[in-house]
Amino acid sequence: MGGSAAGAKGGTGGSSGSAGAQQFIQGGPFAYPQNEKPPFCTLTTVANASATVQSIYTTWKNTYVVSASPGLRVQRPENGNDTVSEGIGYGMLAAVYMGDRPTFDGLWAYASAQGHIDMAGLMNWHLNADGTVAAQGSGSATDADEDMAWALLMASGQWSSPDYYAAGKKLAAAIMFNEVAGDGMLTPGDQWGSTNKTYPDYFSPAYFRVFKTVTGNANWDIVIKRNYEILTQVSGQYGLVPDQTTTSYDLSQSYKYDACRAPWRIGMDLCFNGPTVAPDAKTYIDKISTFFDGVGAANIGDGYSLTGMKTSNFPNMAFIGPAGVSGMASHQKLLDDAFTFGATGNGGTTGYFQQTLRVVTMLVMSGNFIDYTQQ
């Protein structure tokens, strides 16, 4: 599909009257906080949730967002103050929902700058602190590109901007053309991976449903169907997926610092679109939310075998936050306890990855990470 005639359709417009035919998503601006319950899920009942997230976002921005040439970037202090494209994507997501346009624009300016993008027009996944491409850092990372495209489309509604809309539409088309295999499976990026290797946590079907509308490319349905098939094949009894995998269930693999994001991404599809549109999301979320509800939010470790055995016990929001999102459908205690863990102290740790997912997942749990096309 990627690079084929099917993938090339990604640049076409939507049908008359659809969001794809508009210059930007309607309904904005969306001032923070929204506190909006998604159509098919609940929100945390923890008091002052949105104010807590605002404070955590401010601390996160002061710690990790720094001046760059051009614009702004998200740095990883524990890795020589380098930047990875996933951090830019997460930062753009947080900034658009916070209504923080200067930060959003600064991050997008950095991501899209000459020298930071590859031949496909996608951001190189790893840059040094000085903005040069790191050794083995060239080529895109699919999850980061998805988050940037979604953030740009949401920004078109937040700030009524046809420029953001056009950029998001172009990026979604580039993802289809460069990061999707012939059968619809997501590849890790545009310069690596194969037709039987994927990262299950890169699959973000709620995004892809909007990308289909915006680009007018029905092949996003194929991508959704194929990657739900893979998710079902590799998730096992408890919904614990491997960090990276072929398309078969492999007990030698583990649920670690890539896989931990899957409950967030699949949870959004269920919360935004419901079990009728997304029955596979319900099946998956039912499994993994039941598992983590049984563990208890504060007891969730940072590594599991696919059969449910804890292999590492360092509780943090990279794992607990996405688990909390999975609880939004039917496990209120898991949801509230995960949010409370994130709201307490440093939410388990001060590392870039954990702190960034802390912000993103708490936005979801508090009703401030919204599909603006549904407004």
N, C-alpha and C positions, 0 to 999 in steps of 0.2 A: 504493500500500500504506500509506504513512504517512498517518495521519489517516483511513483508511478502516476499514471493518469488520474487514478483515484485520489492520490495525495495532492495533485496539482489543483484539484477543485477548491482547495482551501481558500483561495483568494476571491471567490465569488461572493456576491452579496446575498442577503436573505430575501425571502419572499416578501411581496407587498404587504405592508401592515405589521411585519414582524419586527423584533428588536434589531435584526440585521439591516433593515431598511432605514433605520433612524440614524441620525448623526451622533447620538449619544443616548445612554440609558436614561429614561425619564424618571422624574420624581425627586431629584435632589434639590438642595443639599440635604445631607443626612447628618444632622448635628449629633455629636457625641454627648451623652449616651443615648442609644436607641432603646435598650432594655426590651428588645422585641423577641417574643417567643417564636421560634420557628414553627412552621405549620404542623409538623408531626412530632415534636419533641417538647420537653419542658426545659425550664431554666433552673439554675441554682437558686435555692431559697436562702443562701447565706446573705446576711444583712450587708448593705452598702457595697454590693458586689462591683458595680461599675466604678465607684469612686476608688475602690481598691485597685482595679485594673488600671485606672488612670495613673495612680501613684507608681505602680510597678512599671508601666510604660515609660514614665518620665525617668525613673532610675535606670531602666534599660537603655534608653536613648543617651543619657548622660555618660553611660559607661562604654557603650559599644559603637555609637555613631560618631564618626570623626570627619573632619574636613579632608577633602581629597581634590585631585585634579583630573577631571572637573567634578564639581558637586560634593557629594558626601558618600561615605561607604560605611559598611558594618565591619568592624575589625574583630579578630579573634586574638585577644591578648595572650592566651596560652599557646598560640602558634606564631609567635613573632609578629603579632599585629597584622597578619595577612587578612585577605578577604576571599570568601568563597561565594559563588553565585547564589547558593541557597540562602545565605544571610541577607543578600540584597532582596531576594524575593520575599522573605519573611518580613523584612523591614518595610517594604512597600505595602504588604498586606496590613501590617499594624498601622502604618501612617495613614492609609486611606480611610480606615475605619475610625481612627482618632480624629479625622479631619485636619491632619497635620500636613498641609500642602508643601511648605518649604522642605520638610524632610522627604516627602514623597518625590518631589521634583529633583532634589539633590541626589537621591539614590538612583533614580531612573537616568539622570544625566551621566552618572558614573557607569551604569550598566551598559548604556548604549553608545558610549564614547568610542571613537576610532582607537584601535589598539586594544580595546577590551572585548571586542566582538570577533568572532571567527568568520570564516568564509561564507557560512550559511546565514550570517546576521544574528547569531545567537551568542550570548555572553560566554566567554571562556570561563570554565568553572573555578579556576584557582588563580588568584593574582597575588603577587607580593605586596608588601606594604607600600612600595613606591609606585605601584600601578602596573608594573611589568608582569607578563605572564610567567607564572612559576614553572619550574621544571615539571614536565608531565602535566601541566595545568591547562593545556589547550584543549579545545572542544567543549561542548556544552554539557550540562547536567539537566535531564528532562524535568525533574521535579521543580528546579528553580525556574525554568522557563514557563512552566505551568502557573506557578505562583505569580510571576511577573505579569503574564497575560491576563490572569484573573484580576489582579490588582489594577491594571490599566483600564480594564472594562468597568470595574466598579468605580474607578476615579472619573470615568466619563459621566457617570451619574452623580457622583459626589460634587463635582465641580462643573457640570454641564459643558463638557469639553469634547468637541469632535476630534481633536488631536489625540487625546488619550484613547478614544474609541478606535481610531484608525490604527494606532500603534498596537493596541491589544488584539485587534482583528488580524493584523499582519503577523504578529507573533504566534497567535493560535494556528494560522495557516502554515507557518514555518515549522511548528511542532509536528503537525500532521505530515508534512513533506519530508522532514529530516529525522524524526525520532519515533516513527512508527514502522514496524516491520510489515511485510507483505500480508500477513494474516491478521493484522490489527494489534499485535502485541507491542507494548511500549518497550523501547530499548533504553538503556541507561543514559544515552546521549547521542550526539550526531557523529561521533568519531570512534565509538567503541561499542562493544556488545555484539550479540549475534542473534540469530533467529530463534534461539532456545534459551536465552538468558534474560532475566528481567528482575527488577526490584519491585516487589509487590506494593511497597509503601509509596511508590511514585504514582500509583493509580488514583486519580482524583475525579471520579465520575460526575460529581456535581458540577465541576468546572466544564467537563466535556459536553454536558447537555447544553450549557450556555454557548460554548464554542461552536456547536452545531448550528444554533440559531443565528449567531453573529456572522459566521462565514458562509452559511448556506450549504455546508458540506455534510451530507447525510452519512458519510463514512465514519463520522464520530460514533454513530450507533454501532458500527462494526467494532470499533475500538472498545467501547463500553462492554459489549457482549463478550469479546474475546478475553478481556482482562478480568471480568468477573468469572469466566470459566477457569482461568488460571488461579485466581484467588481461591475458588472452591477446591481446586485440586491440591493446593499446597497448604491450606490452613488447618487441616486436621480437626480433631475433636473440639479444641478450645478456641479456635480462631487465631492461634499463634502462628504467624507467618515467618518465613526465613528472611534474613536481610537481603539476600540475593539468591536466585534459584533458577533452575531449569523449569520446565512446565510440569514437573512431576513431584510428588510428595517425597521428601528426602529427610529422614530422621537424623542425618548427620549435621543438618543445618540448625541454626539457632535464631531466636527472637532477640535482637540486640538493638544497636543504636541507629540502624536504618529502619528495621521492621517496626519499631515502636510507634511510628507515625501513622501506620495503617488505620487504627481505630478512629483517628481524627478525620482522615480523608474519606473513609467509607461512612463514618457517622454523619458527615455533612450531607451526603447523598440521601440518607434516610431521613434526616431532619428536614431538609429542604423539599424533598420530592415524594417521600412517603412510600409505604410498602407496595402500593399498586404499581407505581412507576418503577420503583427500585426494589423488587422482591429479594434479589440477591443481597442487597445491602442489609435488609432485615435479617436474613438468615445468618449472615456473618456477624452482625452486631449482637444478635441474640446470643451467639456462642461466646464471643469475647467479653461482652459485658457481664454475662453470668459468671464466667471464670474470674474476672477481676473483682466482681462483687464478693465472690467467695473468699478471695485472698484478703480483701480489705485495702482501701486506697493507700493508707500509710505503710502498709506492708509490701507493696508492690516493689519488687527488685528491678535491677537494670540488666537482666539477662534471664532467659528461659529456654529450656529445650522445647521442641514442638509438642512434646507430650506433657508439658505443664510443670516440669521440675525447675525450680529456681536455681540458676547457676551463678548469679552474682547479686549481692544484696547491698546496693547503694541507692536508696530511694531518691528519686528526683523527678522533676516535672517533664522531662523528655518522655518518661514512661507513664507517670501518673496523670499528666494533663490529657493526653490522648485517651487514656482509659476513662477519665472523667467524661470526655465527650461521648464515649460509647454508652455511658450511663444515662445520657439525656433522653433516650427512648423509653426506658422502662426501669431504671435502677436509680432512684432519686438519692439514696444514701451514698452510693458510689459517686455520683455527680457532686453532691454537697461535700463529701469528705475529700474528694480530689481538689475541689476549689479551695477548701479550707487549708489543705496542705500547701497549695500554691500561695495562699494569702499570708502564711505564717513564716516569719523570718525571711530567709532567702529562698524559700520553696525547695529546700533540699541541697542546693549547691549554687555557686556563683559562676559556673562555667558558661561560656558563650552559648553553646548549643542548648543546654538545659534552660538557661534564662530566656532565650529567645522563644523556645517552644512554650515556656511558661506564659509569656505574653499572648502568643497566638491562641493557645487553647483556652486561656481564661477569657479572652474576647468571645470565643464561641460559647462557653458555658454561661456567660453573663448576658447573652443576647445582643452582642455588639459585633458579630461577624455574620453578615447578612448577604443573601443573594438579592441585590438591588433590582434585578430584572423581575422579581416577583412583587415589587411594591406597587 
